[in-house]
Amino acid sequence: MLWNLLALRQTAQRTISTASRRQFENKVPEKQKLFQEDNGIPVHLKGGVAEALLSRATMTLTVGGTAYAIYQPAMASLPKKQD
């Protein structure tokens, strides 16, 4: 039990460390400039091709799921043909 607590404490200290091993370039100002541009493109598509693909995939899954959710109760409510 005590070892588990010590391991948890050590893991927490490593996770919440303020010293970063790698420094990343701050790209937030560039992204803000891109997304605040008034160019007629909807904000959910301004991220490029990847965001357009994610948006279309989400829309396809939503429409497909809605159609399936309507189809299944409709088929379940109709009586089966007897041979």
Rosetta blueprint (number, residue, H / E / L):
1 M L
2 L H
3 W H
4 N H
5 L H
6 L H
7 A H
8 L H
9 R H
10 Q H
11 T H
12 A H
13 Q H
14 R H
15 T H
16 I L
17 S L
18 T L
19 A L
20 S L
21 R L
22 R L
23 Q L
24 F L
25 E L
26 N L
27 K L
28 V H
29 P H
30 E H
31 K H
32 Q H
33 K H
34 L H
35 F H
36 Q H
37 E L
38 D L
39 N L
40 G L
41 I L
42 P L
43 V H
44 H H
45 L H
46 K L
47 G L
48 G L
49 V H
50 A H
51 E H
52 A H
53 L H
54 L H
55 S H
56 R H
57 A H
58 T H
59 M H
60 T H
61 L H
62 T H
63 V H
64 G H
65 G H
66 T H
67 A H
68 Y H
69 A H
70 I H
71 Y H
72 Q H
73 P H
74 A H
75 M H
76 A H
77 S H
78 L L
79 P L
80 K L
81 K L
82 Q L
83 D L
